[in-house]
Amino acid sequence: MEVEIKLRLQDASAHRQLTSILSPFHSKTLHQENLFFDTPANTLSSQLSVLRLRFLNKDARCIVSLKSKPTLVDGVSRVAEDEEELDPCSARACVEDPARLGKIESRILKRVKEEFGVGEEVGFVCLGGFENKREVFNWKNLKLEVDETKYGFGICYELECESEDPDGVKKLLEEFLKENGIGYSYSKRTKFAVFRSGKLP
């Protein structure tokens, strides 16, 4: 179970201010391309599951993930997540021809076939996706991820932090944002849900 604090930053100005304050703690910047797959009948999403290919830094790496039964309450996200690395070239070929996903050697895609009955026979379709620039900061023994997410219909900004003590860390982050006058609110929808809705929160 992945547990994360998700706080939506008010606007580009809040994002700039936060990344500027955190700059001494900057660890790395990741350029992510997130693409999602389902069947023509929405077999996965109808069972509250999401299959994602994430390409990192222009196909340097690719991670396939299966997320199931997400909840997002008061800025705390909980989701069952399983992921593994895929060969970026093979994964990119699956984007061009989603039917290839049913044939690729992957523990997660085997799970999808066994648990949802999706494979070569039923087939996949690509739902599209979005790009995300993620800046990672090591701050107070926490890994903070500050996202600038570019959808086809606009840009969102978000602060995320995975933690086994979500309430304590959320309190710490909220105090930090308030002290620095950075506008924020609790994220109410996952990035995938925003993408599917076709409009910004």
Backbone as a chain_set.jsonl record, in Angstrom:
{"seq": "MEVEIKLRLQDASAHRQLTSILSPFHSKTLHQENLFFDTPANTLSSQLSVLRLRFLNKDARCIVSLKSKPTLVDGVSRVAEDEEELDPCSARACVEDPARLGKIESRILKRVKEEFGVGEEVGFVCLGGFENKREVFNWKNLKLEVDETKYGFGICYELECESEDPDGVKKLLEEFLKENGIGYSYSKRTKFAVFRSGKLP", "coords": {"N": [[0.846, -1.194, 0.0], [0.72, 2.079, -1.006], [1.211, 5.131, 0.552], [0.592, 8.508, 0.469], [1.079, 12.024, 0.951], [-0.737, 14.532, -0.639], [-0.704, 17.631, -1.864], [-2.235, 20.28, -3.418], [-0.798, 22.869, -5.207], [-1.397, 26.363, -5.361], [-0.946, 27.913, -7.728], [1.193, 28.808, -10.577], [2.939, 30.657, -9.508], [3.037, 29.978, -6.76], [4.23, 27.492, -7.041], [6.753, 28.208, -8.103], [7.741, 29.706, -5.965], [7.889, 27.766, -3.924], [9.719, 25.852, -5.005], [11.939, 27.461, -5.196], [12.52, 28.116, -2.495], [13.097, 25.563, -1.584], [15.345, 24.952, -3.017], [18.1, 24.618, -2.018], [18.011, 22.009, -1.192], [17.705, 20.396, -3.338], [17.565, 17.391, -5.187], [17.176, 15.87, -7.617], [15.884, 16.172, -10.986], [13.135, 14.979, -12.733], [11.871, 14.064, -15.865], [8.845, 13.08, -16.847], [6.831, 10.956, -18.83], [3.607, 9.988, -18.893], [1.539, 7.356, -19.689], [-1.58, 5.75, -20.253], [-3.471, 2.697, -20.114], [-6.164, 0.571, -21.119], [-8.936, -1.671, -21.648], [-11.094, -1.748, -24.585], [-13.597, -1.849, -23.417], [-13.235, -0.698, -20.989], [-12.298, -2.331, -18.857], [-10.407, -2.395, -16.722], [-10.582, 0.177, -15.421], [-13.224, 0.135, -14.64], [-13.076, -1.511, -12.525], [-11.747, -0.043, -10.69], [-9.003, 0.209, -11.228], [-5.763, 0.965, -12.627], [-3.609, 0.927, -15.384], [-0.375, 1.81, -16.118], [2.182, 3.165, -18.168], [5.251, 4.586, -17.563], [7.512, 6.743, -18.859], [10.801, 7.793, -18.404], [12.83, 10.66, -18.478], [13.156, 11.024, -21.383], [12.867, 8.338, -22.478], [14.907, 6.984, -21.155], [14.444, 5.259, -19.099], [11.775, 2.942, -18.319], [8.819, 2.396, -16.533], [6.375, 0.108, -15.618], [3.212, 0.167, -14.129], [0.655, -1.024, -11.921], [-2.13, 0.198, -10.492], [-4.483, 0.089, -7.872], [-7.765, 0.461, -6.501], [-7.803, 3.247, -5.393], [-7.819, 5.752, -2.807], [-8.48, 9.082, -1.776], [-8.336, 11.241, 0.635], [-8.736, 14.164, 2.469], [-6.254, 15.137, 1.562], [-4.589, 12.944, 1.773], [-3.417, 10.169, 0.174], [-4.133, 6.818, -0.585], [-3.187, 3.815, -2.05], [-3.126, 0.655, -3.685], [-0.23, -0.456, -5.078], [1.736, -1.788, -7.677], [4.77, -2.298, -9.298], [7.182, -2.446, -11.994], [10.288, -2.509, -13.837], [10.524, -1.969, -17.346], [11.851, -2.767, -20.584], [12.695, 0.106, -22.311], [12.511, 0.417, -25.134], [10.909, -1.733, -25.997], [8.609, -1.101, -24.573], [7.918, 1.355, -25.708], [7.225, 0.515, -28.234], [4.86, -0.729, -27.602], [3.229, 1.404, -27.104], [2.854, 2.418, -29.63], [1.578, 0.249, -30.748], [-0.757, -1.023, -28.995], [-1.662, -3.664, -28.694], [0.548, -5.227, -28.399], [1.136, -5.243, -25.71], [-0.107, -7.394, -24.547], [1.57, -9.453, -25.116], [4.03, -9.062, -24.066], [6.852, -9.811, -21.949], [6.235, -9.754, -18.678], [5.764, -9.43, -15.239], [3.725, -7.901, -14.099], [1.929, -7.463, -16.234], [1.202, -10.04, -16.615], [-0.222, -10.443, -14.281], [-2.373, -8.694, -14.798], [-3.583, -10.042, -16.871], [-4.341, -12.434, -15.572], [-5.925, -11.556, -13.382], [-7.81, -9.794, -14.426], [-8.561, -10.799, -16.809], [-7.518, -9.836, -19.16], [-5.725, -9.811, -22.11], [-3.923, -11.072, -24.908], [-6.182, -11.787, -26.408], [-8.392, -10.117, -25.666], [-7.302, -7.514, -25.708], [-5.648, -4.267, -25.618], [-6.161, -0.702, -25.33], [-4.708, 2.506, -25.874], [-5.149, 5.135, -23.691], [-4.147, 7.62, -23.786], [-2.414, 10.384, -22.194], [-0.244, 12.315, -20.039], [2.316, 14.814, -19.464], [4.886, 15.199, -17.002], [6.831, 17.205, -14.958], [9.008, 16.531, -12.499], [10.399, 17.625, -9.585], [12.729, 16.697, -7.204], [13.314, 16.767, -3.753], [15.389, 16.509, -0.893], [14.45, 16.894, 2.206], [14.477, 17.563, 5.573], [14.734, 14.809, 6.26], [12.819, 13.77, 4.607], [11.445, 12.822, 1.432], [10.591, 15.038, -0.808], [8.395, 15.661, -3.475], [7.905, 17.767, -6.088], [5.6, 18.667, -8.37], [4.995, 19.607, -11.767], [2.47, 19.41, -13.803], [1.536, 18.756, -17.047], [-1.297, 18.822, -18.774], [-3.468, 18.196, -21.608], [-5.257, 20.214, -21.438], [-4.442, 22.152, -19.684], [-2.337, 23.245, -16.892], [-1.217, 21.802, -13.843], [-0.134, 22.04, -10.409], [1.641, 20.396, -7.837], [2.432, 19.129, -4.592], [3.996, 16.318, -3.323], [4.472, 13.659, -0.974], [5.677, 10.668, 0.132], [4.902, 8.642, 2.91], [5.012, 6.862, 6.028], [3.834, 7.963, 8.119], [1.476, 9.685, 7.611], [-0.276, 11.677, 8.682], [1.286, 13.116, 10.548], [3.365, 14.072, 8.884], [1.901, 15.523, 7.013], [0.942, 17.597, 8.618], [3.377, 18.864, 9.251], [4.203, 19.704, 6.689], [2.098, 21.404, 5.974], [2.386, 23.438, 7.894], [4.871, 24.425, 7.109], [4.311, 25.4, 4.505], [2.398, 27.365, 5.102], [3.877, 29.104, 6.765], [5.567, 30.19, 4.897], [3.879, 31.525, 3.261], [2.705, 30.234, 1.066], [0.273, 29.409, -1.205], [-2.088, 26.767, -1.027], [-4.023, 23.706, -1.307], [-5.886, 20.79, -0.253], [-5.314, 18.015, -2.318], [-7.879, 16.734, -4.32], [-8.403, 14.927, -6.267], [-6.826, 12.263, -8.069], [-4.0, 12.43, -10.348], [-4.568, 10.92, -12.615], [-7.362, 10.809, -12.521], [-7.955, 13.516, -12.882], [-6.95, 13.837, -15.468], [-8.701, 12.131, -16.895], [-11.076, 13.439, -16.501], [-10.88, 15.681, -18.022], [-10.626, 18.344, -17.338], [-9.245, 21.005, -15.359], [-8.765, 20.84, -11.756]], "CA": [[0.0, 0.0, 0.0], [1.454, 3.342, -1.077], [0.52, 6.216, 1.265], [1.227, 9.77, 0.116], [0.416, 13.303, 1.126], [-0.849, 15.232, -1.917], [-1.187, 18.987, -1.665], [-2.26, 21.02, -4.684], [-0.296, 24.234, -5.098], [-2.411, 27.272, -5.893], [-0.69, 28.364, -9.095], [2.6, 28.777, -10.995], [3.702, 31.483, -8.572], [3.249, 29.156, -5.56], [5.191, 26.467, -7.447], [8.072, 28.864, -8.203], [8.174, 30.081, -4.617], [8.25, 26.545, -3.195], [10.962, 25.267, -5.541], [13.027, 28.389, -4.862], [12.843, 27.927, -1.072], [13.661, 24.218, -1.402], [16.481, 24.725, -3.934], [19.318, 24.047, -1.401], [17.804, 20.587, -0.889], [17.37, 19.728, -4.604], [18.246, 16.118, -5.434], [17.154, 15.567, -9.048], [14.696, 16.543, -11.755], [12.703, 13.887, -13.605], [10.875, 14.382, -16.881], [8.039, 11.869, -16.96], [5.706, 10.866, -19.762], [2.709, 8.98, -18.325], [0.53, 6.89, -20.638], [-2.48, 4.825, -19.577], [-4.045, 1.671, -20.987], [-7.319, -0.179, -20.644], [-9.561, -2.373, -22.773], [-12.16, -0.915, -25.169], [-14.761, -1.863, -22.522], [-12.81, -0.123, -19.698], [-12.293, -3.427, -17.877], [-9.62, -2.059, -15.529], [-11.104, 1.331, -14.686], [-14.51, -0.238, -14.034], [-12.74, -2.188, -11.267], [-10.93, 0.917, -9.945], [-7.594, -0.078, -11.448], [-5.12, 1.758, -13.675], [-2.35, 0.401, -15.919], [0.37, 2.974, -16.598], [3.588, 3.145, -18.572], [5.901, 5.865, -17.285], [8.824, 6.897, -19.475], [11.573, 8.769, -17.646], [13.941, 11.347, -19.133], [13.247, 10.706, -22.822], [13.017, 6.893, -22.71], [16.071, 6.402, -20.477], [13.866, 4.146, -18.342], [10.32, 2.834, -18.364], [8.247, 1.636, -15.417], [4.961, -0.24, -15.753], [2.612, 0.04, -12.804], [-0.761, -1.328, -11.777], [-2.65, 0.809, -9.271], [-5.837, -0.407, -7.63], [-8.594, 0.932, -5.387], [-7.255, 4.443, -4.751], [-8.636, 6.684, -2.029], [-7.799, 10.365, -1.549], [-9.157, 11.91, 1.635], [-8.031, 15.217, 3.211], [-4.881, 15.27, 1.1], [-3.818, 11.707, 1.98], [-3.738, 9.172, -0.841], [-3.773, 5.421, -0.329], [-3.445, 3.022, -3.251], [-2.333, -0.562, -3.848], [0.589, -0.22, -6.264], [2.724, -2.793, -8.04], [5.47, -1.774, -10.461], [8.447, -3.073, -12.406], [10.956, -1.883, -14.986], [10.401, -2.589, -18.667], [12.761, -2.259, -21.596], [12.029, 1.273, -22.897], [12.221, 0.229, -26.569], [9.745, -2.622, -26.079], [7.453, -0.367, -24.055], [7.54, 2.373, -26.689], [6.537, -0.211, -29.32], [3.509, -1.005, -27.107], [2.462, 2.638, -27.25], [2.488, 2.484, -31.049], [0.67, -0.876, -31.009], [-1.107, -1.509, -27.652], [-1.874, -5.119, -28.682], [1.814, -5.847, -27.981], [1.18, -5.372, -24.252], [-0.552, -8.739, -24.184], [2.603, -10.445, -25.446], [5.307, -8.689, -23.463], [7.233, -10.554, -20.746], [6.114, -8.849, -17.543], [5.013, -9.967, -14.1], [2.512, -7.102, -13.896], [0.977, -7.739, -17.312], [0.679, -11.387, -16.329], [-1.26, -10.205, -13.258], [-3.529, -8.095, -15.453], [-4.223, -11.119, -17.627], [-4.942, -13.402, -14.644], [-6.913, -10.952, -12.483], [-8.849, -9.044, -15.145], [-8.892, -11.493, -18.056], [-7.091, -9.015, -20.287], [-4.489, -10.311, -22.717], [-3.871, -10.968, -26.369], [-7.503, -11.952, -27.023], [-9.235, -8.948, -25.427], [-6.555, -6.39, -26.253], [-5.561, -2.996, -24.912], [-6.135, 0.559, -26.07], [-4.014, 3.575, -25.164], [-6.084, 6.207, -23.348], [-3.424, 8.888, -23.815], [-1.749, 10.661, -20.924], [0.221, 13.671, -19.772], [3.721, 14.953, -19.093], [5.074, 15.704, -15.655], [8.189, 17.556, -14.524], [9.066, 16.269, -11.055], [11.628, 18.018, -8.895], [12.825, 15.93, -5.958], [14.098, 17.458, -2.722], [15.587, 15.803, 0.368], [14.201, 17.947, 3.202], [14.109, 17.061, 6.911], [14.625, 13.348, 6.16], [11.673, 13.424, 3.761], [11.632, 13.024, -0.005], [9.497, 15.849, -1.333], [8.29, 15.671, -4.926], [7.124, 18.921, -6.52], [5.21, 18.328, -9.74], [4.354, 20.505, -12.72], [1.822, 18.431, -14.678], [0.987, 19.388, -18.251], [-2.386, 18.118, -19.444], [-3.858, 18.818, -22.862], [-6.212, 21.295, -21.153], [-3.911, 23.085, -18.695], [-1.215, 22.825, -16.04], [-1.468, 21.703, -12.4], [1.073, 21.983, -9.581], [1.325, 19.576, -6.675], [3.498, 18.675, -3.699], [3.719, 14.966, -2.853], [5.466, 13.061, -0.087], [5.3, 9.336, 0.613], [5.255, 8.528, 4.327], [4.276, 5.92, 6.876], [3.173, 8.807, 9.125], [0.908, 10.741, 6.771], [-0.866, 12.786, 9.444], [2.383, 13.924, 11.097], [4.078, 14.74, 7.789], [0.984, 16.52, 6.448], [0.961, 18.738, 9.546], [4.667, 19.52, 9.064], [4.202, 20.365, 5.378], [1.15, 22.523, 6.008], [3.007, 24.517, 8.671], [5.938, 24.973, 6.262], [3.698, 26.184, 3.426], [1.759, 28.549, 5.695], [4.948, 30.001, 7.228], [6.171, 30.846, 3.738], [2.832, 32.189, 2.485], [2.492, 29.513, -0.2], [-1.113, 28.966, -1.298], [-2.266, 25.346, -1.325], [-5.252, 23.059, -0.826], [-5.762, 19.332, -0.333], [-5.683, 17.436, -3.615], [-9.131, 15.979, -4.193], [-8.435, 13.895, -7.3], [-5.52, 11.817, -8.555], [-3.655, 12.976, -11.662], [-5.299, 10.146, -13.618], [-8.762, 11.247, -12.477], [-7.995, 14.84, -13.52], [-6.752, 13.588, -16.9], [-9.917, 11.534, -17.459], [-12.183, 14.402, -16.423], [-10.692, 16.643, -19.112], [-10.612, 19.725, -16.874], [-8.442, 21.223, -14.153], [-9.552, 20.859, -10.512]], "C": [[0.885, 1.249, 0.0], [0.608, 4.423, -0.404], [1.285, 7.507, 1.013], [0.385, 10.957, 0.571], [0.412, 13.978, -0.238], [-1.493, 16.594, -1.668], [-1.105, 19.744, -2.987], [-1.802, 22.45, -4.443], [-1.208, 25.164, -5.882], [-2.193, 27.633, -7.364], [0.809, 28.3, -9.395], [3.479, 29.578, -10.039], [4.023, 30.711, -7.29], [4.289, 28.074, -5.84], [6.603, 27.05, -7.492], [8.621, 29.193, -6.822], [8.644, 28.857, -3.833], [9.567, 25.967, -3.696], [12.162, 26.165, -5.247], [13.473, 28.21, -3.403], [13.54, 26.583, -0.85], [14.949, 23.98, -2.197], [17.761, 24.201, -3.263], [19.23, 22.536, -1.155], [17.51, 19.763, -2.16], [18.214, 18.485, -4.821], [18.324, 15.807, -6.922], [15.865, 16.084, -9.666], [14.385, 15.414, -12.724], [11.668, 14.409, -14.592], [10.115, 13.092, -17.192], [6.991, 12.02, -18.06], [4.85, 9.704, -19.277], [1.62, 8.633, -19.325], [-0.269, 5.765, -20.007], [-3.171, 3.9, -20.584], [-5.224, 0.987, -20.297], [-7.82, -0.993, -21.829], [-10.607, -1.438, -23.394], [-13.392, -0.832, -24.277], [-14.432, -1.306, -21.131], [-12.816, -1.152, -18.567], [-11.563, -3.056, -16.593], [-10.257, -0.928, -14.737], [-12.456, 1.038, -14.05], [-14.304, -0.978, -12.72], [-11.729, -1.366, -10.459], [-9.442, 0.606, -10.031], [-7.071, 0.699, -12.651], [-3.813, 1.085, -14.081], [-1.613, 1.564, -16.572], [1.767, 2.585, -17.058], [4.148, 4.53, -18.299], [7.297, 5.856, -17.889], [9.544, 8.044, -18.761], [12.71, 9.337, -18.485], [14.188, 10.857, -20.552], [13.618, 9.249, -23.071], [14.296, 6.301, -22.115], [15.642, 5.175, -19.662], [12.375, 4.109, -18.603], [9.858, 1.957, -17.213], [6.773, 1.377, -15.71], [4.394, -0.392, -14.349], [1.129, -0.28, -12.914], [-1.202, -0.756, -10.443], [-4.102, 0.408, -9.107], [-6.46, 0.236, -6.396], [-8.008, 2.141, -4.656], [-8.287, 5.173, -3.893], [-7.812, 7.947, -1.83], [-8.7, 11.195, -0.649], [-8.296, 12.904, 2.409], [-6.547, 15.283, 2.849], [-4.0, 14.061, 1.334], [-4.323, 10.647, 1.008], [-3.273, 7.791, -0.39], [-4.144, 4.607, -1.554], [-2.557, 1.776, -3.234], [-1.565, -0.411, -5.16], [1.611, -1.327, -6.443], [3.434, -2.263, -9.278], [6.747, -2.553, -10.749], [8.997, -2.328, -13.619], [10.682, -2.688, -16.247], [11.483, -2.022, -19.574], [12.074, -1.086, -22.314], [11.668, 1.108, -24.383], [10.988, -0.651, -26.762], [8.485, -1.892, -25.634], [6.974, 0.679, -25.057], [6.808, 1.741, -27.866], [5.097, -0.529, -28.92], [2.617, 0.237, -27.189], [1.965, 2.75, -28.691], [1.452, 1.413, -31.399], [0.302, -1.52, -29.675], [-1.353, -3.018, -27.567], [-0.612, -5.855, -28.222], [1.898, -6.047, -26.465], [0.789, -6.773, -23.794], [0.501, -9.805, -24.394], [3.921, -10.2, -24.721], [5.569, -9.507, -22.194], [7.215, -9.592, -19.557], [5.259, -9.49, -16.462], [3.687, -9.22, -13.935], [1.489, -7.376, -14.989], [0.416, -9.154, -17.208], [-0.432, -11.296, -15.276], [-2.533, -9.667, -13.881], [-4.314, -9.162, -16.213], [-4.983, -12.059, -16.69], [-6.092, -12.788, -13.837], [-8.073, -10.277, -13.211], [-9.257, -9.719, -16.459], [-8.52, -10.712, -19.299], [-5.766, -9.546, -20.829], [-4.541, -10.13, -24.214], [-5.265, -10.981, -26.989], [-8.351, -10.68, -26.888], [-8.578, -7.695, -25.984], [-6.652, -5.121, -25.427], [-5.747, -1.835, -25.881], [-5.38, 1.572, -25.214], [-4.995, 4.722, -24.949], [-5.464, 7.59, -23.513], [-2.769, 9.131, -22.471], [-1.315, 12.103, -20.811], [1.702, 13.636, -19.413], [3.825, 15.575, -17.706], [6.552, 16.001, -15.424], [8.208, 17.449, -13.018], [10.424, 16.681, -10.507], [11.619, 17.376, -7.508], [13.769, 16.643, -4.997], [14.207, 16.563, -1.486], [15.562, 16.846, 1.49], [13.735, 17.314, 4.507], [13.832, 15.552, 6.896], [13.38, 12.885, 5.402], [12.056, 13.611, 2.302], [10.404, 13.756, -0.525], [9.549, 15.846, -2.85], [7.359, 16.817, -5.329], [6.87, 18.767, -8.017], [4.618, 19.509, -10.491], [3.789, 19.601, -13.814], [1.13, 19.127, -15.831], [-0.028, 18.457, -18.91], [-2.666, 18.815, -20.783], [-4.731, 20.038, -22.658], [-5.709, 22.267, -20.088], [-2.823, 22.469, -17.838], [-1.642, 22.838, -14.574], [-0.134, 21.596, -11.663], [0.726, 21.264, -8.28], [2.593, 19.25, -5.89], [3.097, 17.306, -3.169], [4.831, 14.504, -1.926], [4.94, 11.724, 0.42], [5.761, 9.182, 2.061], [4.415, 7.471, 5.023], [3.563, 6.665, 8.01], [2.508, 9.977, 8.405], [0.347, 11.929, 7.548], [0.216, 13.714, 9.998], [3.1, 14.711, 10.017], [3.193, 15.802, 7.15], [0.972, 17.778, 7.316], [2.244, 19.552, 9.358], [4.694, 20.315, 7.755], [3.255, 21.565, 5.359], [1.726, 23.714, 6.781], [4.078, 25.222, 7.84], [5.369, 25.866, 5.157], [3.076, 27.475, 3.97], [2.796, 29.578, 6.145], [5.525, 30.815, 6.07], [5.138, 31.491, 2.809], [2.561, 31.562, 1.13], [1.069, 28.956, -0.229], [-1.227, 27.515, -1.721], [-3.66, 24.908, -0.887], [-5.014, 21.558, -0.882], [-6.144, 18.886, -1.747], [-6.926, 16.583, -3.417], [-9.229, 14.852, -5.217], [-7.019, 13.512, -7.694], [-5.249, 12.462, -9.916], [-4.419, 12.24, -12.763], [-6.761, 10.585, -13.678], [-8.925, 12.625, -13.12], [-7.885, 14.679, -15.022], [-8.048, 13.074, -17.556], [-11.097, 12.517, -17.462], [-12.09, 15.447, -17.536], [-10.738, 18.094, -18.68], [-9.809, 19.827, -15.578], [-9.322, 21.24, -12.912], [-10.013, 22.267, -10.159]], "O": [[1.698, 1.443, 0.903], [-0.56, 4.611, -0.743], [2.478, 7.597, 1.304], [-0.845, 10.906, 0.576], [1.434, 14.0, -0.922], [-2.667, 16.69, -1.31], [-0.04, 19.835, -3.598], [-2.342, 23.154, -3.59], [-1.728, 24.798, -6.937], [-3.14, 27.657, -8.149], [1.595, 27.809, -8.585], [4.629, 29.215, -9.794], [5.146, 30.777, -6.789], [5.126, 27.772, -4.989], [7.541, 26.446, -6.972], [9.802, 28.99, -6.541], [9.673, 28.903, -3.159], [10.439, 25.629, -2.895], [13.277, 25.675, -5.069], [14.67, 28.159, -3.12], [14.455, 26.475, -0.033], [15.573, 22.926, -2.067], [18.464, 23.4, -3.879], [20.244, 21.872, -0.938], [17.122, 18.597, -2.079], [19.434, 18.518, -4.66], [19.4, 15.513, -7.441], [14.896, 16.391, -8.972], [15.264, 14.947, -13.449], [10.72, 15.099, -14.217], [10.678, 12.14, -17.732], [6.355, 13.065, -18.201], [5.31, 8.563, -19.251], [0.867, 9.504, -19.76], [0.289, 4.921, -19.305], [-3.417, 4.268, -21.733], [-5.269, 0.85, -19.075], [-7.198, -1.001, -22.891], [-10.968, -0.433, -22.781], [-14.152, 0.133, -24.358], [-15.237, -1.42, -20.206], [-13.282, -0.874, -17.462], [-12.036, -3.36, -15.498], [-10.453, -1.047, -13.528], [-12.798, 1.631, -13.027], [-15.216, -1.071, -11.899], [-10.964, -1.905, -9.66], [-8.712, 0.721, -9.046], [-7.82, 1.043, -13.565], [-3.005, 0.717, -13.228], [-2.145, 2.226, -17.464], [2.445, 1.781, -16.419], [3.59, 5.532, -18.747], [8.156, 5.07, -17.49], [8.977, 9.114, -18.543], [13.459, 8.595, -19.121], [15.261, 10.352, -20.882], [14.573, 8.961, -23.793], [14.724, 5.225, -22.531], [16.377, 4.194, -19.552], [11.778, 5.091, -19.044], [10.438, 0.903, -16.951], [6.017, 2.3, -16.012], [5.018, -1.004, -13.483], [0.447, 0.128, -13.854], [-0.715, -1.166, -9.389], [-4.864, 0.387, -10.073], [-5.791, 0.513, -5.4], [-7.746, 2.08, -3.455], [-9.474, 5.203, -4.217], [-6.586, 7.886, -1.729], [-9.689, 11.775, -1.096], [-7.25, 12.538, 2.944], [-5.693, 15.463, 3.718], [-2.79, 14.13, 1.121], [-5.498, 10.278, 1.018], [-2.164, 7.626, 0.119], [-5.27, 4.688, -2.044], [-1.396, 1.829, -2.828], [-2.165, -0.258, -6.223], [2.267, -1.75, -5.49], [2.775, -1.822, -10.22], [7.309, -3.219, -9.879], [8.275, -1.623, -14.324], [10.616, -3.917, -16.221], [11.971, -0.915, -19.347], [10.988, -1.259, -22.867], [10.634, 1.605, -24.83], [10.127, -0.351, -27.589], [7.424, -2.043, -26.239], [5.771, 0.87, -25.237], [5.891, 2.338, -28.432], [4.213, -0.594, -29.774], [1.399, 0.127, -27.327], [0.819, 3.123, -28.943], [0.568, 1.633, -32.228], [0.968, -2.465, -29.251], [-1.264, -3.593, -26.483], [-0.694, -6.974, -27.716], [2.635, -6.91, -25.988], [1.287, -7.272, -22.785], [0.357, -10.93, -23.916], [4.822, -11.038, -24.76], [4.642, -9.851, -21.461], [8.076, -8.72, -19.445], [4.181, -10.02, -16.73], [2.653, -9.831, -13.665], [0.3, -7.508, -14.699], [-0.698, -9.429, -17.654], [-1.449, -11.983, -15.37], [-3.634, -10.11, -13.553], [-5.545, -9.179, -16.198], [-6.121, -12.437, -16.968], [-7.119, -13.436, -13.634], [-9.182, -10.196, -12.683], [-10.182, -9.27, -17.136], [-9.119, -10.89, -20.36], [-4.802, -9.707, -20.08], [-5.12, -9.173, -24.726], [-5.518, -10.282, -27.97], [-8.952, -10.22, -27.859], [-9.23, -6.9, -26.661], [-7.589, -4.921, -24.653], [-5.523, -1.964, -27.084], [-5.408, 1.505, -23.985], [-5.597, 5.222, -25.899], [-6.149, 8.606, -23.399], [-2.584, 8.198, -21.69], [-1.92, 13.0, -21.398], [2.263, 12.585, -19.102], [2.976, 16.365, -17.292], [7.413, 15.154, -15.665], [7.505, 18.19, -12.33], [11.46, 16.155, -10.911], [10.656, 17.491, -6.751], [14.865, 17.064, -5.368], [13.229, 15.934, -1.082], [16.527, 17.582, 1.693], [12.724, 16.613, 4.542], [12.834, 15.084, 7.444], [12.947, 11.741, 5.545], [12.89, 14.454, 1.974], [9.326, 13.179, -0.663], [10.615, 16.008, -3.443], [6.184, 16.837, -4.962], [7.802, 18.741, -8.821], [3.851, 20.3, -9.942], [4.533, 19.089, -14.65], [0.257, 19.973, -15.635], [0.33, 17.447, -19.517], [-2.15, 19.903, -21.041], [-4.934, 20.819, -23.588], [-6.468, 23.123, -19.633], [-2.438, 21.316, -18.033], [-2.331, 23.752, -14.12], [0.861, 21.127, -12.215], [-0.335, 21.486, -7.695], [3.677, 19.115, -6.457], [2.003, 17.138, -2.631], [5.985, 14.906, -2.072], [3.888, 11.658, 1.056], [6.887, 9.55, 2.398], [3.267, 7.22, 4.657], [2.789, 6.074, 8.763], [2.922, 11.125, 8.565], [0.485, 13.072, 7.11], [0.09, 14.937, 9.932], [3.412, 15.886, 10.206], [3.68, 16.872, 6.783], [0.99, 18.894, 6.798], [2.202, 20.781, 9.311], [5.152, 21.458, 7.722], [3.576, 22.612, 4.796], [1.568, 24.862, 6.366], [4.187, 26.448, 7.857], [5.884, 26.955, 4.904], [3.212, 28.541, 3.37], [2.619, 30.778, 5.933], [5.918, 31.97, 6.238], [5.472, 31.944, 1.714], [2.23, 32.253, 0.166], [0.699, 28.136, 0.611], [-0.554, 27.076, -2.654], [-4.373, 25.634, -0.195], [-4.045, 21.104, -1.491], [-7.156, 19.318, -2.299], [-7.015, 15.807, -2.466], [-10.033, 13.933, -5.062], [-6.114, 14.345, -7.656], [-6.165, 12.978, -10.557], [-4.865, 12.857, -13.73], [-7.329, 10.717, -14.762], [-9.908, 12.878, -13.817], [-8.632, 15.306, -15.774], [-8.432, 13.529, -18.633], [-11.989, 12.438, -18.307], [-13.099, 16.024, -17.941], [-10.871, 18.988, -19.516], [-9.708, 18.869, -14.811], [-10.494, 21.61, -12.989], [-10.684, 22.461, -9.145]]}, "num_chains": 1, "name": "protein.A"}
